[in-house]
Amino acid sequence: MSHQTGIHSSDELRTFFGKCKDGQVRVLKVGIQNEQMTLQDFREPRGSWEEDYNYFVPELIEDRQPCYLFYRLDTQTDTGYDWVLISWSPDDSPVREKMLYASTKATLKKEFGGSYIKCELFAATKEDASLRGYQKYLRAEKGPAPLTLAEEELQTIKRIESGTDRGIDTKHQTLQGVAFPISDDAVSALFDLKEGLVNYVQLSIDLDKEEINLEVRDQTTLEHLPRKVPIEHARYHLFVFPHSHEGDFLQSVVFIYSMPGYNCSIKERMLYSSCKNPLLEAIEDKVGITIARKLEMDDPKEITEEFLYNEIHPKTNIYKPKFAKPKGPGNRGARRLIRSNPEEDRENAS
């Protein structure tokens, strides 16, 4: 059962829906006023959809005010042009407004025509709503990125509008640790590491904002890697270690959690330790980076080629000594003889 508000499109908006699909409209803006969805603005195309995107979309969205945008692409199907539905729900907008727009979206899609909508984009920041944000969304469809705090909130709203109900018998999976949101810059750097654009990413925790941020995104060598490890603060590091093993050239991703002893505060040590496992799950499951080895260290001097190689390819002991049967206890005494019954022996013989 989906949760709807009973809000429908105005007559003007329904009429415009019927006229805007002929290719003469690039983008239209829909808002909710007086318990109705209304047409607030629209723009005609000037160039290609890529050229028009950053020119039109940023000027149509407002701070603290959710809205819907229907953006027309240049591709077509049997039913007509492809459209992108952008749900603009900024972080600082009132919760009631967010819920109102989210619970009305299903009705809006039905009245516009769901077959025309190629994809849906949820945007909480202007970066999310930009052309770059849309391209990041398309890339995330192939391999989903870790969710930011805003995306987690929008995912909750999305469950509400799709009618996902949870009962008392619903089973929940919990993460061991604290799952802090990961900044967009950090997410972008992780994807760059995955795609080979960089070979080193360093992440930190903002203790006040409780967010995982990007510190370093670089192309470096193993020789210079120890110099990038802070000696006064904890950090997470991902490094692509190039090496040869049994005749094959490998580039293994190593995750290093550096904790410089008691130079850090107790809060910092606890947060970095608690956030490590949820972060690793996000990196592996959502970004799609395969981590060959997960290490913890307090001295950056430990990071050497020999150390990393032995951690990734530990030596196995081929020689296995045979198990030596222990000798029996001494002074066991004379062997006992069991006397048989002559009558039973004769009966058994007969």
C-alpha positions as CSV (number, residue, x, y, z in Angstrom):
1,M,0.0,0.0,0.0
2,S,1.5,3.4,-1.0
3,H,1.0,6.5,1.1
4,Q,-0.5,9.3,-0.9
5,T,-1.7,12.8,0.1
6,G,-4.7,13.1,-2.2
7,I,-3.0,16.1,-4.0
8,H,-3.4,16.1,-7.8
9,S,-2.3,18.3,-10.7
10,S,-4.2,21.5,-11.5
11,D,-6.1,21.7,-14.8
12,E,-3.4,24.0,-16.2
13,L,-0.7,21.5,-15.4
14,R,-2.6,18.6,-16.9
15,T,-3.0,20.6,-20.1
16,F,0.7,21.5,-20.2
17,F,1.6,17.9,-19.7
18,G,-0.3,17.1,-22.9
19,K,1.5,19.8,-24.9
20,C,5.1,19.7,-23.6
21,K,6.1,16.3,-25.1
22,D,6.4,17.5,-28.7
23,G,10.1,18.5,-28.2
24,Q,9.4,22.3,-27.7
25,V,10.0,22.2,-24.0
26,R,13.4,21.4,-22.4
27,V,12.5,21.5,-18.7
28,L,9.4,22.3,-16.6
29,K,9.1,23.0,-12.9
30,V,6.2,21.6,-10.7
31,G,5.4,22.8,-7.2
32,I,2.7,22.2,-4.6
33,Q,0.5,25.2,-3.8
34,N,-3.0,25.3,-2.2
35,E,-3.2,21.5,-2.1
36,Q,-2.5,21.2,-5.8
37,M,0.5,20.5,-8.1
38,T,1.0,23.5,-10.3
39,L,3.2,24.6,-13.2
40,Q,5.7,27.1,-11.8
41,D,8.0,27.6,-14.7
42,F,9.5,26.0,-17.9
43,R,12.2,26.6,-20.5
44,E,12.5,25.9,-24.2
45,P,15.6,24.2,-25.6
46,R,18.6,26.2,-26.8
47,G,21.1,23.5,-27.6
48,S,21.7,19.9,-26.8
49,W,20.4,18.5,-23.6
50,E,24.0,18.5,-22.1
51,E,24.5,22.1,-23.0
52,D,21.1,23.2,-21.6
53,Y,21.3,21.2,-18.4
54,N,23.6,23.4,-16.3
55,Y,22.2,26.5,-17.9
56,F,18.5,25.8,-16.9
57,V,18.4,23.5,-13.9
58,P,20.4,25.6,-11.3
59,E,18.3,28.7,-11.9
60,L,15.0,26.7,-11.4
61,I,15.8,25.2,-8.0
62,E,15.6,27.3,-4.8
63,D,17.2,26.9,-1.4
64,R,15.0,25.3,1.3
65,Q,12.2,24.7,-1.2
66,P,11.5,21.3,-2.7
67,C,10.1,20.9,-6.2
68,Y,9.9,18.6,-9.1
69,L,11.7,19.1,-12.4
70,F,10.9,17.2,-15.6
71,Y,14.0,17.5,-17.9
72,R,13.8,16.3,-21.5
73,L,16.7,14.4,-23.1
74,D,17.3,14.2,-26.8
75,T,16.8,10.5,-27.1
76,Q,13.5,9.0,-28.1
77,T,11.6,5.7,-27.8
78,D,8.4,4.5,-29.4
79,T,6.3,6.6,-26.9
80,G,8.3,9.8,-27.4
81,Y,11.2,11.7,-25.9
82,D,12.9,10.4,-22.8
83,W,12.5,12.5,-19.6
84,V,14.4,12.7,-16.3
85,L,12.4,13.3,-13.2
86,I,14.5,15.4,-10.7
87,S,13.1,15.4,-7.1
88,W,14.7,18.5,-5.5
89,S,14.7,18.2,-1.7
90,P,17.4,20.3,-0.1
91,D,18.9,19.3,3.2
92,D,17.7,22.4,5.0
93,S,14.1,22.4,3.8
94,P,11.4,21.6,6.4
95,V,10.8,17.9,7.1
96,R,7.0,18.3,6.5
97,E,7.8,19.8,3.0
98,K,10.0,16.9,2.1
99,M,7.5,14.3,3.2
100,L,4.7,16.1,1.3
101,Y,6.6,16.1,-2.0
102,A,7.8,12.6,-1.5
103,S,4.4,11.2,-0.9
104,T,2.9,13.0,-3.9
105,K,5.5,11.9,-6.4
106,A,3.7,8.7,-7.4
107,T,0.6,10.6,-8.4
108,L,2.7,13.1,-10.4
109,K,4.4,10.3,-12.3
110,K,1.1,8.7,-13.1
111,E,-0.4,12.0,-14.4
112,F,2.6,12.9,-16.4
113,G,3.0,9.4,-17.9
114,G,5.4,6.9,-16.3
115,S,6.4,5.5,-19.7
116,Y,8.1,8.8,-20.6
117,I,10.3,8.9,-17.5
118,K,13.7,7.2,-18.3
119,C,15.1,7.7,-14.8
120,E,14.7,9.5,-11.6
121,L,17.3,11.7,-9.8
122,F,17.1,12.6,-6.1
123,A,19.0,15.8,-5.4
124,A,19.6,17.2,-1.9
125,T,22.4,19.6,-2.9
126,K,23.0,21.7,-6.0
127,E,26.0,19.5,-6.8
128,D,23.5,16.5,-6.9
129,A,21.2,18.4,-9.3
130,S,24.1,19.4,-11.6
131,L,25.1,17.7,-14.8
132,R,28.0,16.2,-13.0
133,G,25.7,14.9,-10.3
134,Y,23.4,13.3,-12.9
135,Q,26.4,11.7,-14.6
136,K,27.6,10.4,-11.2
137,Y,24.1,9.0,-10.7
138,L,24.3,7.1,-14.0
139,R,27.7,5.7,-13.0
140,A,26.3,4.7,-9.6
141,E,23.6,2.7,-11.3
142,K,26.3,0.4,-12.5
143,G,28.1,0.3,-9.2
144,P,26.2,2.2,-6.4
145,A,28.3,4.6,-4.4
146,P,28.2,4.9,-0.6
147,L,25.2,6.9,0.6
148,T,25.6,10.3,2.0
149,L,23.4,11.4,4.9
150,A,21.1,13.2,2.5
151,E,20.9,10.2,0.3
152,E,20.0,8.0,3.3
153,E,17.2,10.4,4.2
154,L,16.0,10.4,0.6
155,Q,16.1,6.6,0.5
156,T,13.8,6.6,3.5
157,I,11.4,9.0,1.8
158,K,11.6,6.8,-1.3
159,R,10.5,3.8,0.8
160,I,7.6,5.7,2.1
161,E,6.3,6.7,-1.3
162,S,6.7,3.2,-2.7
163,G,4.7,1.8,0.2
164,T,7.4,-0.3,1.8
165,D,5.9,-1.3,5.2
166,R,7.8,-3.1,7.9
167,G,6.0,-5.3,10.4
168,I,7.0,-6.7,13.8
169,D,8.4,-9.8,12.1
170,T,10.6,-7.9,9.7
171,K,14.3,-8.9,10.0
172,H,16.9,-6.2,10.1
173,Q,20.6,-6.4,9.3
174,T,22.8,-4.3,11.5
175,L,26.4,-3.1,11.0
176,Q,29.0,-3.7,13.6
177,G,30.1,-0.1,14.3
178,V,29.0,3.4,13.5
179,A,28.2,4.3,9.9
180,F,29.0,7.9,9.3
181,P,28.1,9.5,6.0
182,I,30.8,9.8,3.4
183,S,31.3,13.2,1.7
184,D,30.8,13.5,-2.1
185,D,34.5,14.4,-2.6
186,A,35.5,11.2,-0.8
187,V,33.1,9.1,-2.8
188,S,34.4,10.6,-6.0
189,A,38.0,9.9,-5.0
190,L,37.1,6.2,-4.2
191,F,35.6,5.8,-7.7
192,D,38.8,7.5,-9.2
193,L,40.9,4.9,-7.3
194,K,38.7,2.1,-8.6
195,E,39.0,3.3,-12.2
196,G,42.8,3.8,-11.9
197,L,42.9,7.6,-12.1
198,V,44.8,7.7,-8.7
199,N,46.5,5.1,-6.6
200,Y,46.2,6.6,-3.2
201,V,43.3,8.0,-1.2
202,Q,43.4,9.2,2.4
203,L,40.2,9.7,4.5
204,S,39.6,11.4,7.8
205,I,36.7,11.7,10.2
206,D,35.3,15.2,11.1
207,L,34.7,14.6,14.8
208,D,32.3,17.5,15.1
209,K,30.2,16.9,12.0
210,E,30.6,13.1,12.3
211,E,31.4,12.8,8.6
212,I,34.1,10.9,6.7
213,N,36.0,13.4,4.5
214,L,38.7,13.3,1.8
215,E,42.1,14.4,2.9
216,V,44.4,13.3,0.1
217,R,43.7,12.1,-3.5
218,D,47.0,11.5,-5.2
219,Q,49.3,9.5,-7.5
220,T,52.2,8.5,-5.3
221,T,54.9,5.8,-4.8
222,L,55.4,3.3,-2.0
223,E,58.6,5.1,-1.1
224,H,56.7,8.4,-0.4
225,L,53.6,6.8,1.1
226,P,55.0,6.7,4.8
227,R,55.5,10.5,4.6
228,K,51.8,11.0,3.9
229,V,50.7,9.3,7.2
230,P,50.1,11.8,10.0
231,I,51.9,11.1,13.3
232,E,49.3,13.0,15.4
233,H,46.0,11.9,14.0
234,A,44.3,8.7,12.9
235,R,43.5,8.1,9.2
236,Y,42.2,5.6,6.7
237,H,44.4,4.9,3.7
238,L,43.8,3.0,0.4
239,F,46.9,2.3,-1.7
240,V,47.2,0.4,-4.9
241,F,50.3,-1.7,-4.4
242,P,52.0,-2.8,-7.7
243,H,54.1,-5.9,-7.5
244,S,54.9,-9.2,-9.1
245,H,53.9,-12.6,-7.7
246,E,54.7,-16.0,-9.3
247,G,55.4,-14.3,-12.7
248,D,52.2,-12.2,-12.7
249,F,52.0,-8.4,-12.3
250,L,49.4,-7.5,-9.8
251,Q,48.0,-4.2,-8.5
252,S,46.5,-5.0,-5.1
253,V,44.4,-2.5,-3.1
254,V,45.6,-2.3,0.6
255,F,43.5,-0.7,3.3
256,I,45.6,0.8,6.1
257,Y,44.1,2.1,9.4
258,S,46.8,4.2,11.0
259,M,46.5,5.1,14.7
260,P,49.5,6.9,16.2
261,G,49.2,5.4,19.6
262,Y,48.0,7.7,22.4
263,N,48.8,10.9,20.5
264,C,45.1,11.0,19.6
265,S,42.2,11.8,22.0
266,I,40.1,8.9,23.3
267,K,37.1,10.1,21.3
268,E,39.2,10.0,18.1
269,R,40.5,6.5,18.8
270,M,37.0,5.2,19.5
271,L,35.4,6.8,16.5
272,Y,38.0,5.6,14.0
273,S,37.8,2.1,15.4
274,S,34.0,2.1,15.4
275,C,33.7,3.5,11.8
276,K,36.2,1.2,10.2
277,N,34.0,-1.8,9.5
278,P,31.0,0.1,8.1
279,L,33.4,2.1,5.9
280,L,35.0,-1.1,4.6
281,E,31.6,-2.5,3.8
282,A,30.7,0.6,1.9
283,I,34.0,0.6,-0.1
284,E,33.7,-3.1,-1.0
285,D,30.0,-3.5,-1.5
286,K,28.9,-0.2,-2.9
287,V,31.9,1.3,-4.6
288,G,33.1,-2.2,-5.7
289,I,36.7,-2.0,-4.7
290,T,38.3,-5.4,-3.9
291,I,40.6,-5.0,-0.9
292,A,43.5,-7.5,-0.9
293,R,44.6,-6.8,2.7
294,K,43.3,-4.8,5.7
295,L,46.0,-3.6,8.0
296,E,46.4,-1.6,11.2
297,M,49.6,0.1,12.3
298,D,50.9,2.9,14.5
299,D,54.3,3.5,12.9
300,P,54.4,4.6,9.2
301,K,57.9,3.2,8.9
302,E,56.4,-0.3,8.8
303,I,55.0,0.4,5.3
304,T,57.7,-1.2,3.1
305,E,57.5,-3.2,0.0
306,E,58.6,-6.4,1.8
307,F,56.0,-5.9,4.5
308,L,53.1,-5.4,2.1
309,Y,54.2,-8.3,-0.1
310,N,54.4,-10.7,2.9
311,E,51.0,-9.5,4.1
312,I,49.3,-10.0,0.8
313,H,51.2,-13.3,0.0
314,P,52.0,-14.9,3.4
315,K,54.5,-17.7,3.3
316,T,53.1,-21.1,4.0
317,N,55.0,-23.8,5.8
318,I,55.0,-26.7,3.3
319,Y,56.9,-29.2,5.7
320,K,54.4,-30.9,8.0
321,P,56.2,-33.2,10.6
322,K,54.6,-36.6,11.1
323,F,52.7,-37.1,14.3
324,A,54.9,-39.2,16.6
325,K,52.9,-41.7,18.6
326,P,53.7,-41.3,22.3
327,K,55.1,-44.2,24.2
328,G,52.9,-46.0,26.6
329,P,53.4,-45.6,30.4
330,G,56.3,-47.6,31.9
331,N,56.0,-50.4,34.5
332,R,52.7,-51.6,33.2
333,G,53.3,-55.0,34.9
334,A,52.9,-58.5,33.6
335,R,50.3,-59.2,30.9
336,R,47.0,-60.6,32.4
337,L,45.7,-64.0,31.3
338,I,42.0,-64.7,31.1
339,R,41.0,-68.1,32.1
340,S,38.3,-69.8,30.0
341,N,35.4,-72.1,31.2
342,P,36.1,-75.7,29.9
343,E,32.4,-76.6,29.8
344,E,31.6,-73.5,27.6
345,D,34.5,-74.4,25.3
346,R,33.2,-77.9,24.8
347,E,29.6,-76.6,24.0
348,N,31.0,-74.1,21.5
349,A,33.1,-76.8,19.9
350,S,30.1,-79.1,19.5
